[in-house]
Amino acid sequence: MNAGTNAYVEFEGVHKSYDGETEVVRDLHLSVQEGEFLTLLGPSGSGKTTCLMMLAGFEAPTRGAIRLGGRTIHDVPPRQRDIGMVFQNYALFPHLTVGENLRFPLEVRGMDKAVAAERVRDAMRLVRLEGFEARRPGELSGGQQQRVAIARALVFEPRLVLMDEPLGALDRRLREEMQFEIRRIQRTLGVTVIYVTHDQQEAMVMSDRVAVFNRGRIEQVAAPEVLYEEPERPFVATFIGDNNLLRGEVVDVDGDYCQVDIGEHTITAFLVSPRAVGDTVVLAVRPERIGLADEPGTYGNEFVVPISDVIFLGDHLLVRATMGEQGDFVVKIPNIVGHGAVLPGDRVRIGWTATDCRALVPDED
Amino acid sequence: MLEHANLDTCGSYPQRGRMTASSPRERASHYAHVAFCAAVLVFLIAPILVVVPLSFNAEPYFTFTEGMLRFEPDAYSLRWYASIVEDEAWLRALVNSLGIGVSATVVATVLGTLAALGLASPAMPGRPLVMGLLISPMVTPVIISAAGFFFFYSSLGLAQTHLGLILAHAALGTPFVVITVTATLAGFDVNLTRAAASLGAGPWRTFRRVQLPLIAPGVLSGALFAFATSFDEVVAVLFMGGIDQRTIPRQMWSGIREQISPAILAVATFLIAFALLLMGVVEWLRRRGSQAD
């Protein structure tokens, strides 16, 4: 999160409060490289859209600095920021044709008509909507409208494009198709994109890096695979994919690993950040990293637990085990064992290796 | 001249009649309902409609002659229409009405639209108060407003001038524009303005290319109401207008008081036709507006 010297977009200590009391964005530090696809991911009300609006110029930060290309942009009105914007509801001008919508930013810039026509054609080709110039937005499907909105945000060749949950209104199939489409366009043009979504899968599919927002703060910024494999906070561990969380106390520290007492058992876990003996930690174990052990000694951590429920999901089984006072524990087993191999009421030996169990600093409440 | 009659209350309930087996009592109440609605319509419209045939009276009376009732062609004539076309006072009144009406409409439309745009902004402080003040000419009795205009404008030297009347009528017409434009803006997507800004458009271009085309039906129907307000306004004209500012309603006023002539019935017929035309335009705009959504 260091403000790199070649960062294209930089948030430095940005705070935002609408009422002067509750801060929707708290002490935000973020830098985005040129050509990067960065996603702001978080539940609704976590401050991600507010960040986007501050960057676009529709909201002003209460404190802190936002820089674009090394220049502070607080005094620059939205129309002079030269940032393309795709809105959640598309915000196409309903009384203008698709072609006129795309020409709008070019007319504003006083562009020669022939050049503008060329640009509009190129943009329409880019989003695969050639021949739709004369239609009105109301005559297009949701997916087509979204393509027009993207084309309009790109046609004046901004270096930065912001997208605010642009696929939220589309059905699932179309959404997945558009995710690849947006990614393809971004790679083709090499434009910097900052994308807001609450859908973690969308973030995983498209992004170079994902910034996970929670209650106005960024919990972690990293590449999707890093977020999944190496979450640094319990919130990230559960927001990206599924995770089993166990609360416990550190009883011994040995290099990168520690022993954690979770009540009935003591677990060896990978220590993500330095913790001392006596500190509380939250252990995170992915369901698919937990296995059934036929014989003792297969895994570093092993327990014999009663099974409370088994859900058959075709390619895998979801097994619910009871882990003492810590409650339910979910184990995901690939369907190699076959349906009926594990039944509710059985007591089975489950386990995982210490590297797959991450000891995290608990979220403050 | 525009009557803001809400006829919805007189609607019948077709499904209800079809769905329930109608007992005699229900049928009776249904007919009573229809009769009541018909009576309302008759009392609303008959006094207006009766003017139309009377304006073709061949005799200088305000009542139907026996010849008229027997539909004798000789009992009807266009003499009162001829008399108003030939009378310079009526022509001057028409010119005054149109001139003052159009000017007041322009002022009211520009100010009312700007006010509605400002009031639609969430950044505007004290919105309900400002809105109330702007709407007040609509609820204040015209005679109070007119007296106020008279004393205030006299001290400014604007009484008995065209400008004074234009300003007074603009003040009376502005609330209609504020209300219709505010209603149109209620369905206006703020993101459209933001999108225009992100695409590089300044406030004026955003207004002209994005906002105005979308709120145009509201602006136009507000303008028509403002025009109608000025066009049939008589109280302010009585207070403020001199001999040179006589409008059609003012001329009718003198016509009734000074020279009892069916010529004013001819004028009234003309005004009814004009009002119907305006109402038709407003309705057409409303439909176009709702289609655009």
Interface residues (C-beta under 8 A of the other chain):
Chain A: A56 G57 F58 P77 P78 R79 Q80 R81 D82 I83 G84 M85 F87 Q88 N89 A91 L92 F93 P94 H95 L96 F104 P105 V108 R109 R152 A153 F156
Chain B: D189 N191 L192 R194 A195 A196 A197 S198 L199 G200 A201 G202 R205 R209 V210 P213 L214 A292
